[in-house]
């Protein structure tokens, strides 16, 4: 539909076009009456010629603007569709809100490896974010704890004040997907770290709702496969509990009294 400003501009152009048509018709009418023997003075003939020329000029200018506007819109739409197709962008957001995210982030989440829950790590590097307007995508590699590597594409977006990360296996592996949400991310954007929750299919084929953390700073060291030593698990649990667990009632039951300890 276009913006209100764009629509008002279109109305003005169309009114100008109509004025040009009427003016041209008026000038032509003078010329026709003169050719049919109707007596007109020389000044009147001059006025008629000027009016006719002016009307034709207005019509031509209005048509040029209309054609240019249509071509400009079609061109923008074509470019937008082309970029979206090339980059596979499906999850788009207001680009001004995404600007906060185009930096380095350290990402931690809980999964299961060899029958136990562990924290794993992925780094989102500022130089590897997609740069298309309104879309934020990241391609990264993770391992399953047995040195088997998998490729993932993550799409990041804002809905309201919440940050969402949608991740899918690059090659369409069944179950290779995750959805994460960081509530009130925009409101708390100044904070150095953000706690959230995610739904995952773990490496041991368990479906879990697990903890996840986004941090501007490195919270715990990891090896090149994203594995974190057990000695850092309690620290990461404490960070998540302080940020997310301390602000949310987690899966409360009906008729249960809300917590007042937050």
N, C-alpha and C positions, 0 to 999 in steps of 0.2 A: 504493500500500500504506500510506502514511503513516509517520510516525516511530514508533520504539519507545515513546516517551512517550505519543503519541496512542493507540497500540494498547492500552497498559496502562490508560489512562483509559477506553477503551471497554469493556474487560473488567470493570472496577469497576462501570461503569454497568449493564452487563448482569447482573452478579451481584446488584446492588441491585434491579433489576427482578424477578429471580427470587425474591429474598427477599420482596419485596412481594406477589408472586402467592401464595407459600406462606402468608404471614401472613394474607392476605385469605381464602384457602381455609379456614384454621383457624378464623377468626372466623365464616365462613359455616356451617361444620360445626357449631359451637356453636348457631347460630341454628336450623338445620334440626332438630337433635336436640331442641331445646326445642319446636319446632312439632309434632313427632311424638309428643309426650307424655312424652318422657324428662325425668325430674325433674332440674332444675338449680337451684341456689340463686341468690338475687339477686346475691351477689358474683360468682358464675360468669357470670351473664348480663351483668353490667357489664363484666367482663374480656373476654368475647367481643365485646361491642360496641366496646370500645376497641381490641382487636386488629384487628377487621375494619376500623375506620376508619383505624387506623394503616397497615395493609397497603394499603388503597386509596390513601392519601396517598403512600406510597412508590412504588407503581406509577405514579401520575400524575406524580410528580416525575421518575422515571426516564424515562418516555416523553417528557416535555417536554425533558429534556436530550438524549435521542437525536435527537429531531426537530430541535432547535436545532443540534446538531452536523452533521447531514446537510444542513440548509439552509445552515449556515455554509460547509461544504466546497463545496457546489454553487455558492454565491455566489462564493467565491474562485476556483474553477475557471472559472466563467463570465467573471469580470473578467479573469483571466489570459489566457484565450483571446481575449477581445475586444481587449485591449491588444495582444497579439501580432498579431492580424489587422489592426488599425488601423495599426500601425507596420511591419508586414511583417517582424517579427523572426523570423529563422530560425536565427541563430547566437547562442546564449545561453551565459552563463558565470556563475560565482559572482560576485554583485554586489560583494562586498568586494574581490575581485581587480581588478574594473574601476574601482574608485574612484581608483586610481593614475593612470588614463588620462584622467579627466574634467578636463582642463586644456588649456592652449594647447600645441600641438606644431607644430614646423616639419618638414615632410616633404620629402625630396629623393630622387629616383630617376633612373636612367639610362634613356633611350629613344633612338630615332633620329629625326632630322628632316633632310630633304634629303640623305639618304645618309650621315650621320655621327652618331656617338654624342654625346649632349649630356646635361647634368644639367638636370632640371626641378624645379619647386617647387610645393607645395600647403601652405596653412596650415590646420591643424585648430584652430578657435577653441573655447574652453571654453563660450561661450554658445550654440553651435550643435550640441553633442552631444545626442543623444536622451536623455531622462531616465527611460525605463521601466526598472524593476528587472530586472537580469540581462541587459540588452541594451545594446549601444553601437553607434549608427549615426551616419553622417555623410553629408550630401548636399553635393556640391561640383561646381564647374564647372572644366573644363580645356579648353585649346585644342590644336590639332594643329600649331602652328607656322606656320599660314597664316591665323590669326584665325578659324578655324571652331571654334565652341564645342560642347562635349559635356557632358552631365550624367551624373554618376556617383553611385552609392550605395555607401558602404563600410561593411562590418560588421566590428567589431573584437571579438576574443574571446581568451580564455586557455585553453590546453590544457597541463596540467602547469605548467611554468614558462615556456612559450613564448608569445609574442604572435603572433597571426595577424591579418592584414587581408585581407578578401575584398572585392574591388571589382567592380562590374558596371555597365554602361551602363544608365541609368535607362529608356531606351526600347528596350532589348533589341537593340542593334546587334550584329551578328555579330562576334565577336572582341574586343568591348569589355569585357574582363575582366582582372583581375590577381589574383594570390595572393602575399602577402608573409609572410615569417616572420622574427621577431626572436628568436633562441634565447636562453634563460635570462633573458628580460626581467624576470621577477619577482625573480630572484636578484640581478640587477644594476640593480634599479629606482632605486637612489639615484644612478646615473650621469646626467650631464646629456645624454648622447647615446647612441644605440644603433645599431649597424650590423646590417643584415640582407640577405637576398636575396629576389628576387621573380621570378615568371614573368610575362612581358608579351607582348602583341602590340603592336609599336611602330607609330608613325604611318606608317612606311614598309613596314608589313606584314611585319616580321621578327619571328620568335618568339625571344625571348632569355631567359636567366636573368641578371638584372642586379643591380647594387648599389642599395641603398636605405638611407636614414638617417632616424632620428627624433631630433629634438633639442629640448630645452627652450628653447634660445637660437637666435636667427637666426645662421646660419653664413655665408650669402652672400645679397646682395640679389637680388631678382627683380622683373621688371615685372609688370603686372596680369594678364598671360597666363601667368605662371609661368616665363618664360624667364630664364635666368641667363647672364651674360656669360662668354665663353670664359676670361677671365682668372681666374675662380674655380674652374675645373674641377680643376686640379691640387690645390688646397686641399681640395676635397671628396673627391677620390680618396685623398688622404693621410689624411683623417679616417676614411674607411671602412677603409682598409688597416690603420690602427693599431687600430681597434676590432674589426672582424670578421676581416679577413684575418690578423691577428696571433694569433687564437685558434683558427682552424679550418684543417684541411687541406682544400683545395678540390678536389673531384672527383679523389681519388687513384685510381691504377690498382691492380689486384690485384698482389700480390707486391712492390709498391713499399714502401720503408722509410718509416715515419712521420717527419714532420719533427720535429726536436728544438729548433728555433729559437724556439718560442713561449715 
